[in-house]
Amino acid sequence: MLAAHADRERAVDVLRAGFAEGRLQQNEFERRVQRAYEARTVAELSLLVADLPQGPSAVQQQNLPQLTGYGAPVPRTFLPAPPPPTNGKAVGAMICGVLTTMTFGITGIPAVILGHTARNEIRRTGESGDGLAMAGIVLGWISVAGWAFFLSIMFLAVASGA
């Protein structure tokens, strides 16, 4: 697999860490960095960092996903970062918001509360699920507004009929 510029930068970062820890001599570090920037494939980059702690070890290479058709495994250093977890309260807000149609609006207020709480947690922790929280808030407020409108119409009907 051809190496991208980001792959080369990750390999150079691993080399810098190894140099900073004293695992590489100055001339070896410079030679490897030069080879990293000249590398065309991910396999060449993985060979440059294989003997460093942050590079792929024998145990790690056994756990790496195999790409069919490419032969060599992709080191963890070059895999994309896993996505952040989804906030549970955001999921709860969305579920409560959707359930407002089936519960005649009873779950509208919990949807609003969970949605606002989830958005605060998402901003603080960096989790995903902001869209779910916002959808729960919108559906919850629509339900609350619908009930307020219905009750005001009922109140006006009772007041005008008396």
VODRENFI-931105 format. One line per 2 residues: their letters; for each residue x, y, z of N, C-alpha, C. Coordinates in nm, 3 decimals, m for minus. Atoms other than C-alpha are relative to their C-alpha. Example, Ala and Ser with C-alpha at 12.3 -4.5 7.8 and 13.67 -1.06 7.14 Angstrom:
as) 0.089:m0.119:0.000:1.230:m0.450:0.780:0.090:0.120:0.000  m0.082:m0.119:m0.006:1.367:m0.106:0.714:m0.077:0.109:0.073
//
This chain:
ml) 0.085:m0.117:0.000:0.000:0.000:0.000:0.090:0.124:0.000  m0.080:m0.122:0.009:0.136:0.342:m0.093:m0.017:0.082:0.127
aa) 0.000:m0.081:m0.121:0.226:0.568:0.197:m0.043:0.143:m0.032  0.041:m0.139:0.013:0.059:0.905:0.239:0.096:0.087:0.081
ha) m0.085:m0.093:m0.076:0.227:1.215:0.377:m0.024:m0.015:0.150  0.032:0.017:m0.143:0.044:1.162:0.709:0.066:m0.126:0.056
dr) m0.068:0.123:m0.044:0.187:0.807:0.729:0.148:0.028:0.027  m0.141:m0.035:m0.019:0.538:0.946:0.685:0.019:0.083:0.127
er) m0.011:m0.084:m0.119:0.476:1.207:0.954:m0.016:m0.082:0.129  0.016:0.087:m0.118:0.353:0.940:1.199:0.127:m0.080:0.026
av) m0.124:0.076:m0.015:0.666:0.734:1.134:0.111:0.090:0.055  m0.102:m0.094:m0.050:0.887:1.041:1.190:m0.028:0.033:0.147
dv) 0.032:m0.024:m0.142:0.700:1.108:1.517:0.048:m0.114:0.088  m0.048:0.116:m0.076:0.779:0.755:1.634:0.153:0.005:0.009
lr) m0.147:m0.011:m0.001:1.144:0.808:1.535:0.046:0.110:0.096  m0.036:m0.108:m0.092:1.155:1.139:1.723:m0.013:m0.045:0.145
ag) 0.017:0.050:m0.136:1.018:0.969:2.035:0.113:m0.095:0.037  m0.111:0.092:m0.026:1.280:0.696:2.005:0.131:0.074:0.020
fa) m0.121:m0.081:m0.015:1.554:0.956:1.963:m0.002:0.073:0.134  0.011:m0.073:m0.127:1.426:1.157:2.261:0.023:m0.092:0.120
eg) m0.019:0.096:m0.109:1.431:0.843:2.477:0.141:m0.057:0.002  m0.137:0.048:0.004:1.791:0.772:2.376:0.014:m0.137:m0.066
rl) m0.006:0.130:0.066:1.711:0.461:2.171:0.069:0.006:m0.136  m0.067:m0.018:0.129:1.864:0.605:1.853:0.112:0.103:0.015
qq) m0.108:m0.098:0.007:2.194:0.781:1.791:m0.040:0.109:m0.100  0.033:m0.114:0.086:2.187:1.119:1.612:0.009:m0.036:m0.148
ne) m0.016:0.031:0.142:2.320:0.987:1.282:m0.102:m0.105:m0.046  0.101:0.101:0.033:2.087:0.683:1.288:m0.138:0.065:m0.013
fe) 0.127:m0.072:0.004:1.790:0.910:1.362:m0.013:0.079:m0.130  0.005:m0.081:0.122:1.875:1.144:1.074:m0.013:m0.087:m0.124
rr) 0.006:0.091:0.115:1.927:0.853:0.833:m0.141:m0.059:m0.013  0.135:0.058:0.006:1.592:0.696:0.928:m0.105:0.104:m0.040
vq) 0.095:m0.105:0.038:1.406:1.027:0.899:0.008:0.026:m0.150  m0.016:m0.019:0.144:1.550:1.075:0.552:m0.065:m0.115:m0.076
ra) 0.062:0.115:0.066:1.445:0.722:0.455:m0.152:0.002:0.013  0.146:m0.008:m0.018:1.097:0.783:0.601:m0.062:0.095:m0.102
ye) 0.055:m0.095:0.096:1.044:1.086:0.380:0.015:m0.048:m0.144  m0.017:0.056:0.134:1.169:0.890:0.078:m0.081:m0.127:m0.022
ar) 0.073:0.127:0.011:0.956:0.580:0.151:m0.123:0.016:m0.087  0.118:m0.002:0.086:0.688:0.495:m0.102:m0.114:m0.085:0.056
tv) 0.104:0.091:m0.050:0.501:0.219:0.086:m0.004:0.002:0.152  0.018:0.010:m0.145:0.366:0.166:0.435:0.093:m0.107:0.056
ae) m0.089:0.107:m0.046:0.575:m0.151:0.459:0.141:0.054:0.025  m0.132:m0.060:m0.020:0.895:0.051:0.418:0.002:0.082:0.130
ls) 0.007:m0.081:m0.122:0.781:0.286:0.696:m0.004:m0.089:0.124  0.009:0.087:m0.117:0.695:0.000:0.928:0.134:m0.064:0.033
ll) m0.134:0.054:m0.026:1.045:m0.142:0.886:0.088:0.101:0.072  m0.081:m0.104:m0.063:1.193:0.191:0.993:m0.027:0.013:0.150
va) 0.038:m0.019:m0.141:1.006:0.191:1.327:m0.023:m0.132:0.072  0.032:0.131:m0.057:0.978:m0.184:1.390:0.076:m0.030:0.128
dl) m0.079:0.032:m0.119:1.256:m0.194:1.652:m0.020:0.100:0.114  0.028:m0.099:m0.104:1.117:0.099:1.853:m0.126:m0.039:0.076
pq) 0.116:0.041:m0.080:0.863:0.056:2.138:m0.133:0.046:m0.057  0.126:m0.048:0.055:0.599:0.266:1.964:m0.027:m0.054:m0.139
gp) 0.016:0.061:0.130:0.655:0.083:1.637:m0.060:m0.139:0.016  0.061:0.132:m0.010:0.506:m0.258:1.553:0.097:m0.104:0.055
sa) m0.080:0.110:m0.052:0.642:m0.544:1.762:m0.055:m0.131:m0.056  0.045:0.129:0.051:0.607:m0.913:1.688:m0.139:m0.034:0.052
vq) 0.131:0.029:m0.057:0.311:m0.944:1.923:m0.106:0.089:m0.063  0.096:m0.090:0.060:0.141:m0.637:1.780:m0.032:m0.039:m0.143
qq) 0.024:0.033:0.139:0.186:m0.756:1.423:m0.095:m0.118:m0.014  0.094:0.110:0.006:m0.007:m1.071:1.503:m0.143:0.048:0.016
nl) 0.134:m0.052:m0.025:m0.306:m0.859:1.616:m0.044:0.102:m0.103  0.034:m0.101:0.098:m0.299:m0.624:1.317:m0.093:m0.058:m0.105
pq) 0.088:0.050:0.106:m0.572:m0.649:1.055:0.078:m0.023:m0.128  m0.065:0.031:0.127:m0.459:m0.811:0.733:m0.082:0.061:m0.113
lt) 0.066:m0.051:0.118:m0.541:m0.634:0.411:0.018:m0.103:m0.110  m0.009:0.102:0.103:m0.623:m0.894:0.150:0.046:0.066:m0.129
gy) m0.051:m0.051:0.125:m0.432:m0.841:m0.169:0.126:0.085:0.016  m0.117:m0.083:m0.022:m0.159:m0.626:m0.012:0.112:m0.076:0.070
ga) m0.103:0.085:m0.060:0.023:m0.896:0.185:0.042:0.042:0.139  m0.055:m0.041:m0.130:0.180:m0.698:0.471:m0.109:0.063:0.087
pv) 0.099:m0.063:m0.089:m0.023:m0.599:0.778:0.030:0.149:0.015  m0.016:m0.143:m0.022:m0.080:m0.233:0.849:0.027:0.022:0.148
pr) m0.030:m0.024:m0.142:0.087:m0.123:1.175:m0.103:0.093:0.064  0.095:m0.084:m0.072:m0.133:0.035:1.441:0.034:0.148:m0.010
tf) m0.044:m0.139:0.011:0.072:0.353:1.407:m0.066:0.069:m0.118  0.051:m0.059:0.122:m0.074:0.405:1.061:m0.151:m0.016:m0.017
lp) 0.145:0.015:0.008:m0.437:0.309:1.132:m0.067:0.127:0.050  0.068:m0.118:m0.050:m0.691:0.588:1.182:m0.043:m0.019:0.146
ap) 0.041:0.004:m0.140:m0.786:0.676:1.538:m0.145:m0.049:0.009  0.138:0.046:m0.013:m1.102:0.502:1.662:m0.093:0.118:0.028
pp) 0.092:m0.111:m0.025:m1.412:0.722:1.670:m0.033:0.010:0.149  0.033:m0.015:m0.141:m1.509:0.867:2.007:m0.131:m0.071:0.031
pt) 0.125:0.068:m0.034:m1.785:0.683:2.196:m0.118:0.096:m0.003  0.122:m0.080:0.003:m2.143:0.804:2.167:m0.052:0.018:0.142
ng) 0.052:m0.031:m0.132:m2.287:0.974:2.473:m0.132:m0.072:0.022  0.120:0.077:m0.030:m2.552:0.754:2.635:m0.122:0.087:0.024
ka) 0.114:m0.089:m0.024:m2.769:1.046:2.745:m0.052:0.058:m0.131  0.044:m0.048:0.131:m2.778:1.170:2.384:m0.089:m0.104:m0.066
vg) 0.084:0.108:0.055:m2.912:0.832:2.275:m0.134:m0.003:0.073  0.123:m0.002:m0.079:m3.166:0.846:2.561:m0.091:0.117:m0.039
am) 0.078:m0.117:0.041:m3.274:1.196:2.455:m0.070:m0.027:m0.133  0.059:0.030:0.130:m3.332:1.079:2.099:m0.114:m0.101:0.013
ic) 0.105:0.101:m0.020:m3.529:0.774:2.214:m0.124:0.063:0.063  0.114:m0.067:m0.064:m3.746:0.986:2.445:m0.070:0.094:m0.098
gv) 0.060:m0.090:0.098:m3.798:1.239:2.165:m0.085:m0.074:m0.101  0.078:0.079:0.096:m3.913:0.971:1.922:m0.124:m0.059:0.067
lt) 0.113:0.061:m0.071:m4.137:0.814:2.186:m0.110:0.099:0.036  0.105:m0.098:m0.034:m4.329:1.141:2.236:m0.126:m0.023:m0.082
tm) 0.119:0.024:0.082:m4.560:1.043:1.950:m0.080:m0.119:0.052  0.070:0.120:m0.048:m4.642:0.709:2.112:m0.048:0.013:0.144
tf) 0.038:m0.018:m0.141:m4.667:0.833:2.470:m0.082:0.127:0.020  0.080:m0.124:m0.004:m4.877:1.140:2.385:0.074:0.112:0.070
gi) m0.080:m0.110:m0.051:m4.592:1.371:2.486:0.055:m0.014:0.139  m0.049:0.017:m0.138:m4.512:1.228:2.828:0.152:m0.001:0.005
tg) m0.146:0.008:0.000:m4.149:1.168:2.731:0.066:0.126:m0.057  m0.055:m0.124:0.055:m4.106:1.522:2.595:0.093:0.071:0.097
ip) m0.083:m0.069:m0.100:m3.970:1.675:2.916:0.128:m0.078:0.028  m0.127:0.073:m0.016:m3.721:1.390:2.979:0.091:0.013:m0.123
av) m0.083:m0.017:0.120:m3.605:1.429:2.617:0.075:0.132:0.005  m0.064:m0.131:m0.009:m3.533:1.798:2.673:0.109:m0.001:0.106
il) m0.098:0.003:m0.109:m3.355:1.739:3.004:0.122:m0.084:m0.039  m0.111:0.086:0.041:m3.146:1.449:2.872:0.081:0.063:m0.113
gh) m0.070:m0.063:0.111:m3.063:1.641:2.555:0.094:0.110:0.045  m0.086:m0.108:m0.048:m2.932:1.946:2.736:0.116:m0.053:0.084
ta) m0.106:0.061:m0.081:m2.737:1.733:2.984:0.104:m0.066:m0.089  m0.092:0.068:0.092:m2.588:1.529:2.701:0.087:0.100:m0.075
rn) m0.081:m0.099:0.073:m2.478:1.838:2.507:0.108:0.060:0.089  m0.103:m0.049:m0.093:m2.299:1.970:2.816:0.112:m0.102:0.018
ei) m0.101:0.105:m0.016:m2.123:1.636:2.866:0.083:m0.016:m0.127  m0.071:0.015:0.127:m2.032:1.615:2.496:0.103:0.111:m0.015
rr) m0.096:m0.110:0.008:m1.870:1.959:2.508:0.117:m0.022:0.094  m0.103:0.019:m0.101:m1.678:1.861:2.821:0.091:m0.119:m0.032
tg) m0.077:0.123:0.016:m1.565:1.508:2.725:0.044:m0.029:m0.143  m0.037:0.025:0.139:m1.545:1.519:2.343:m0.065:m0.124:m0.060
es) 0.070:0.115:0.055:m1.782:1.226:2.293:m0.080:0.043:m0.122  0.085:m0.031:0.114:m1.998:1.202:1.983:m0.146:m0.012:0.044
gd) 0.142:0.010:m0.030:m2.377:1.219:1.969:m0.070:0.134:0.013  0.060:m0.132:m0.012:m2.441:1.593:1.950:m0.128:0.010:m0.083
gl) 0.119:m0.001:0.085:m2.689:1.542:1.665:m0.116:m0.074:0.065  0.105:0.073:m0.070:m2.881:1.283:1.866:m0.059:0.083:0.113
am) 0.047:m0.084:m0.110:m2.899:1.517:2.163:m0.086:0.114:m0.052  0.076:m0.112:0.057:m3.018:1.806:1.947:m0.135:m0.047:m0.053
ag) 0.127:0.054:0.049:m3.285:1.589:1.782:m0.094:m0.028:0.116  0.083:0.023:m0.118:m3.409:1.483:2.126:m0.055:0.129:0.058
iv) 0.044:m0.130:m0.051:m3.424:1.846:2.238:m0.112:0.057:m0.088  0.100:m0.055:0.091:m3.617:1.955:1.928:m0.131:m0.075:0.010
lg) 0.124:0.079:m0.011:m3.866:1.669:1.947:m0.067:0.021:0.135  0.056:m0.024:m0.133:m3.910:1.725:2.321:m0.070:0.134:0.008
wi) 0.062:m0.132:m0.005:m3.978:2.097:2.280:m0.123:0.008:m0.089  0.120:0.005:0.085:m4.221:2.030:1.995:m0.115:m0.063:0.078
sv) 0.103:0.066:m0.081:m4.408:1.795:2.227:m0.051:0.093:0.110  0.040:m0.091:m0.108:m4.409:2.045:2.514:m0.082:0.115:m0.057
ag) 0.075:m0.109:0.062:m4.524:2.325:2.281:m0.137:m0.047:m0.046  0.128:0.055:0.041:m4.797:2.101:2.141:m0.096:m0.015:0.117
wa) 0.085:0.012:m0.118:m4.927:2.025:2.488:m0.041:0.137:0.053  0.034:m0.135:m0.045:m4.911:2.393:2.585:m0.108:0.061:m0.089
ff) 0.101:m0.050:0.094:m5.108:2.486:2.271:m0.134:m0.069:0.024  0.123:0.075:m0.023:m5.363:2.209:2.333:m0.068:0.044:0.129
ls) 0.058:m0.039:m0.128:m5.414:2.308:2.697:m0.053:0.144:m0.004  0.050:m0.138:0.009:m5.447:2.679:2.611:m0.130:0.006:m0.081
im) 0.124:0.007:0.077:m5.712:2.598:2.347:m0.113:m0.054:0.087  0.101:0.058:m0.089:m5.896:2.382:2.601:m0.044:0.102:0.106
fl) 0.031:m0.101:m0.101:m5.874:2.658:2.862:m0.087:0.112:m0.061  0.079:m0.104:0.066:m6.008:2.917:2.614:m0.139:m0.051:m0.033
av) 0.132:0.058:0.030:m6.290:2.682:2.510:m0.087:m0.007:0.125  0.075:0.008:m0.125:m6.392:2.629:2.873:m0.039:0.141:0.047
as) 0.024:m0.136:m0.047:m6.362:3.000:2.953:m0.107:0.069:m0.086  0.100:m0.067:0.087:m6.569:3.112:2.651:m0.136:m0.068:0.010
ga) 0.127:0.073:m0.012:m6.835:2.846:2.711:m0.070:0.026:0.132  0.061:m0.020:m0.132:m6.898:2.948:3.072:m0.080:0.122:0.010
//
